[in-house]
Amino acid sequence: MSLPWGDRVLSVWWGCAMRKHNRRAGTHRTRRVVLAGVLSAAVVVAGCGGGGDDGERSEKRGDTTCDGRLEGTTDITVWFHAGPSGELDTLRRQAKDFNAAQEDVRVELITLPEERPYDDLVVSAAASGELPDLLDFDGPNLYNYAWSGKLKPIDSCVPEALKADLLPSIRKQGTYEGRLWGVGTFDSGLGLYVRPSVLKKAGIRVPSGPDDAWTATELTGILRKLRKEGYGKPLDLRLNYTLSGQEWNTYGFAPAVWSAGGDLIDPGDLRTAEGFLNGPEAVRAMTTLQKWVKEGLVDPNKDDKAFTRGRSPISWVGHWTYPEFSKAFPDDVKIVPLPDFGRGTVTGMGSWQWGVTAGAVDGDAVWRFLAHLLKPREVLRMSRANGAIPATDSAVELSPRFAEGGAERLFIEQLKSGVARPRSQTPAYPAVSGAFSRAFAEIMLDRAPVKAALDKAVRRIDKDLADHQGYPSAGP
């Protein structure tokens, strides 16, 4: 299963045979392109299926990606980020079922090798004009891809009924400059996993929801109390994920900065990080996190088993660990909100999204397949494969874990109530995340002075902004 922020280390010696299909009325023509490197076998999946034009299309068009017409048979290519996994197996079956159900669109699923980072493959293919028709990408990269012309807006493709069925977090992450550019079939959830039996035995209250989340100060006291109860390092922050430059650092811990009242970049004009990422609120939040490490309250989790082996009864992590944690402690795992650092609890959101590329052969053909993936049954199939949060209300209602009273219902409440926030919605996001992630690693692993590390991150971000003239809305 892939993590929600994307496998930065995903791919093999690259080289994949891909087909780029150019549609002509009533027929299709195939252009074969061999990308640089060792040729890898592309997986051609006969699977395209039933359309998704039920309901009126968005009236807020402003784009011509879809006009509601298909002529003849159109072949489309699809890239997906995951190597061998339950996700990939599920997508293969979905594509096969789709192709078998109709004859208007044929999907060719291209499996990429697994040693070169997926984002690098996307950038290289964009530079050479060889992106597929339908691209899977890590959600926060949407803003850069849209700004740089890699994607087409899709308001003209998405029926209003379907748009209304999407979780608000999915719509928000897919929107840039007031237009919809991408849509996911699943979202992510982030919180604290706790062992209620351990907390109750120690006389520690268990939060019931976002309105009564622990404060950061309260959590510090809880960790100290648990240490006295025999848990030497009671908190798991998934520091085993915290390599310099890894997206976990931003996905997992930007919420602490937001909760304190800080930000990674000026949320108003998105032109500087000065005074936001290195302001007193952000410094205070990161100092608290570092203090937990300095006090020895955080398990380094080198074996990835701090929670399941019982060393840490509190784990700051996402939805993907629920199956493992609940198996280790049946009926003794509860998900509670992240701590409140001063301005209320805030959590992360966002995962992989689909977008129609600028060079797509036919927007309606691409949307026909994407609409198939967004049917409730298909959304649920993928959610069961990767454990992620279903992207539509109709699919959530079919999933016991996320429906009212379900074990992971908190994730839905957070995504729908505004407690969850998207990562910075700017074309500069790759630079913003890279700089914050490096600073986080320095602060937490190297115990660098907090303010100095954040100042350095601000300089990196502001240099990128200056290099790109502030990312003007007109594009590069």
N, C-alpha and C positions, 0 to 999 in steps of 0.2 A: 504494500500500500504506500502511496506517495504522501508526503506531508503537505499540509495546506499551503505552505509558502513556496513550494516547489523544490524539487531535487536539484540543487545547484551542481551536484556532482552526478550527473545522469548519463551519460552516453558513452559509446565505444569508438574505436577508430572509425572515423566517420566517413561516410561515403555511403550514400544510399541511392539506390536506383529509384527515381521517382518519375511519375508521368505527369505531365502538365497538359490538361485537356483544353482545347480551344473549341468552343461551341460554334457551330454553324446551324442555321435554321434547318431543323429536321434531321440533322446528322451530327456526328462529332468527329473531330480530328485529334490525333494523339501526337504530342511532341515529347520525345524521351530526352531526359537530361541526366547525365551521370555527374553527381557532385564529387568534389575533390576528395581523394583518399581511397581507401580500400573499399571496393564495392560490397555492400551488404544487401542481403536479400530483403526485398520489400515484400510485405505481406499484403496480398490483394484479397480483399474480403468482399465476396458477393453479398452485399447487404445494404439495401436502401429501402426505405419503406414509407408507408403512408404519410401523406402530407400533413401540414399543420396550418391550413388556411381557414380553419373554423373560426368564426368571430370576426369582427371588423378589424382591419388593420389600423395601426395608429394613425390618427388624424394629424399628429405632429410629424409630418414627413420630413421636409427639409432635406431629403436625400432621395436618390433614385436607385438605391441598391436593389429594391424589390418592386416589381410592378404587377405581381400576381399572375404572370403568364409564364408558361413553359411550353416550348415547341420541340417536338421530337424527343430524343433521348439525350441526356446530358451526363457526362462523366465528371465526377469531382474527386479531388484528392484531399485527404485529411491527415494532419499530423497530430500525434498524441504523445504526451511527455513521458509516459511510464514505460519502463522495461517490463520484463515478465512479471505479472502481478494479477491480482484479482480484478483490478480496474481494467487492465488491457484485455483480459479474457472476456470481461463483460462487454466492453466496447466492440470487440470482434463479433460477439453474438448479436449485439444490437444492430450492427451494420449488416450482418448476414440476414437477419430477419427483415430489415428494411428493404434490402435489395430483392428479397424473395417475394415481398408483398406488392411490388409495383414495378413498372418498367420505364417510368419517366426519368428517373435519376439512378445512376449507378455510383456507389461509393467505393473508392479505393483507399484503404487504410494503409498508410505508410508507417512501418515501425522503424524507428531510428535506432542507431547503435547507442551504446551506453557508456562511453568513457568521456566524451566531450560534453561539457555542460550544455543543457538544452537551450538556454538563452543564447549561448554563443552560436548554436546552429541556426537559430531564428535570425540573428543579426547577419550572419554570413549569407544565408539564403535571401534575405531582403536586399542585401547589397548587390547580389547577382541576379535579382529578379526571379528567383525560383521558390518563393513561398508557395505552400499549397493553397487550395481554395478555402478550406476551413482550418483555422489554426487554433490549437489549444495553448494557452499561455497562463503564467502565474498572474493572478488578478491585478496586483498593483502595477504591473508593467503596462497595463492597458493605456494609461495616460501618455506614456512615452511613445507607444506604438501608434496611438491615434494622432498625436501631435506630429510625429515624423512621417505620417502618410502610409503606414503599413496596413492600416485597417480602413474599412468602409463603415459609416454609421448604419445602424439597422433599425431605426424607428419605423421605416417604411415596411419592414418585414414582420414586425411583432404585432399580432392582434392585441387589441386593448384587453380582451378577456384574459389572455395569457399574461400580459404585463401585470394585470391586477393580481394574478395568482402567484406571481413571484414574491418571495420574501423581500421586504423593503431593503434589506442589506444587499441582496443580489442586484436590485435595480440601482442602488446607490453606487456600488463598486463599478458597475458597468457604464456609468454616466461620466462624460467629460465634456466640459463647455456646453452643458445643457442638452447634449444628445447622447443617445444610447449607442455604445460601440461594442458591447460584449454582454454575454449572459452565461451564467454557469448552471450546471445541473445539481450542484451541491455547494454548501458553504461550510464554514468551520466554527468550532466552539472552543473557548478557552476559559479555564476557571481553576479553582483549587479542588483537588480530590482529597477527601479526608476520610479517616476511619472513625465513624461515629462512636464505636465502642470504646476506643482509646480516649477520645475527647471527653466523653461522659464520665468515664472512670476518673479522669483527672479534674472533673468539675468544670469543664470548659464548654461554653455554650456553642451550639452549632447553628450558624446563620440559616435562615429559611429562604432568603432571596436577596435581590439587590438592595432592598430598602434597609436591611439590617446587616449588611456586610461588615466584617471586622474592619476596624481602622488599622492602618499600618502600625501605629503605636500599640494597639491591642494585640496584633499578631506578634509583635516583638515579645511582649509579655507571655503570650501563649507558648512561643518557641522555648523561652527560658524555663517555663514551667514543665514542658514536656521533657526537657533535658533532665530536670530533677527527677522526673518519673522514670528515667532510665533510657530515654531515647537520645543518644549522644549527639546526633545530627538530625533533628526532627524534620527539616525542610528539604525537599527535593526541588531544585529550580531547573532541572535538566541541564546542568552545566556541561554534561557530556555533549550537548549540541552546540556549545558556545565556542566554536572555533572562529578565529578572526574572519569577518566577512560573511558569516552565515546568517540567513534570513530569520532564523529562530530568534535571534537577539532582538530584532525589530518587532517581529510579530508578537513575541512573548512579553516584551518589556516596555515598548512604547506606551502601552496602557498605564504603566506606573507614572510616566512623565505626564500624560494627559490628565490622570486622576489628580495629580498634584497641582494642575493648572498651567503646566508648561506645554511645549509642543516641539516637534522636530524642525519646524520651519514656520515662518509667519503664516498663519492660516488665512490671513486677509488677502494679501497680494502675492504671496508665495515667492517673494523676491529676495529673502534673506533668512538665515537661521539665527543671526545675531540677536541676543536678548530673549530668545525663545528656547533653543536647545541648551544654551549655557546660562539661562536666567536662573534666579534663585529657586523657582519652583522645581525645575528639572534637576538642579544640583541637589536639592533636598531629597527628591525621590531616589536619585541614584546613590546618594550617601546612605540612605536607609538600607537599600539593597546591599551595598558594600559592607555596611556594619554587620549584617547578618552573617556574611562570609567571614569577616574578621573575628567575630565572636565564636566561630566554629559551629554555627547553627545549621549550616548548609552542607548536605552530603555531596561530594564531588560526583557521585553516581557513575563512576568509571565503568561499572559493569551493567549499567542501565537497569538495575534491579533495586534501587533504593526503596521504592514503595513496595514492590511485590515481595521482597524478602523481609519486610517489616521494620527496616531501619528508620524510615521516615514516614510517619503517619499523615503527613501533608505533602502534596505534590502539586506544583504550579505547572500545568501542562494542558494539552488540548484533547479534543474528542477522540483522537486515534488510540488513546491508551485505555479507554473504557473497557473494551473486551478483555484485555490482559489483566487489568486491575480487578474487575469484578469476578474474574475466574480465580484469582489468587485469594480474594476475600469475599466469598458469596454473601450477599445481604449485609455487607459491612463496608460499603463504599458509597459516599455521597458527594455530589458536586456542589460546591458553594462558590459565590462570587469572589473575584480577586479583591484584595484589600483596598480600602479607601485611603488614599494618600492626602486627602484634604478637600477635594471637590466632588466627592462621590465616586463609587466604584465605576471603573471603565474597563472594557475588555476588548479583545481583538476580534477581527472578522476577516472574511475574504479567503478565497481559494482559487482554484483553476477556473478559467473562463474560456468560452469559445468566441471567436471573432471571424468575420468574413474579411478576407484579405483584399487589399486594394486591387490586386490583379485577378481576383476570382472570376472564373469563366462566366458564371451566371448567379446573381444573388438569390434568385428564387429557387434555383436548384439546391444551393447550399442551405438556404433556410428550410427547405423541405426536409432535409435530413436532421437539421438541428431541432426543428419542431417535433420530429419523432423522438429525439432524445429527451425532450421536455414533457412528454406525456407522463402522467402520474405513475403508470406502471414502470416506465423506463427510468424515471428519476429514482424510484424506489429500488430498482435492480442495482443501479450504481451505488446508491447509499448503502445497501446491504453488502456490496462488495468491498467498499472502502471505509465503512463506518462513519462517513461524514453526514452532515445535516442535509436533508432533502431541501431542494431549492424552491419548492412550491408548497403553498398551503394545502393543496389537494393531496400531495404526496405525504406531507407531514401527518395528515389525518389518518393515513393508512399505516403509519409506523408506530407501533406501541411504545418504543423507547422515547420518541419525541412528542407524542400526543399528550394531552392533559393527563397528569399523574404519572407520566413515564419517567424512567430513571435519568434521562438526559433532557428533560423538559426545560431546565434552566437555560440551555443553549438557545432554544427557540425564543424564550422570553427576552433574553439579552439581545438577540438579533432583531426582534420586532419592536423593542421598547426604546431603542436609542442608546442603551448601555454599551452596545458594541459600536466601535468606530472604525471606519476604513483607514488604512494607512494613507499617508499624505498623497492627496490627489493632484499630483503635479508631474509633468514630463521629467522633472529632475529626480523622480523617486529613486531610480537606481543609485544615484549619487548620494541622496539623503540616507537611504537605508544602509549603503555601504559604509558611510562615515559613522553613523550611529552604531552600527554593529561592531565596527572596530573599536570604537570608544567603550562600548559595553564590555567587550572582551578584555580590554586593558584594565578597566575598573574592577571587574569581577575576578579575573584570573591573575592579573599582574598586580592588582591592588594599587593601581596608579592613582594619583590625586584626582579627585572627581572633576573639579572645575577645570583643571589643565587639560584633561582628556576630552571634555566637552568643548572647550575652546578650540582644540585642534580639529574636532569634528566639524565645528562651525566654519572654520577656515576652508576645509575641504569642500563643504557644501557650497559656500559662497563663491569659491573659485569656479566650481562647475557652473553655477548660475551665471557668472560673469562670462565664462567661455562660450555660453550659449545665448548671450544677450538677454538673459532672463526668460528664455523660452517664450518668445512672442507668440500670441495666439494664432498668427498667420502661418506658423510652422517654420521649419528651418530654411 
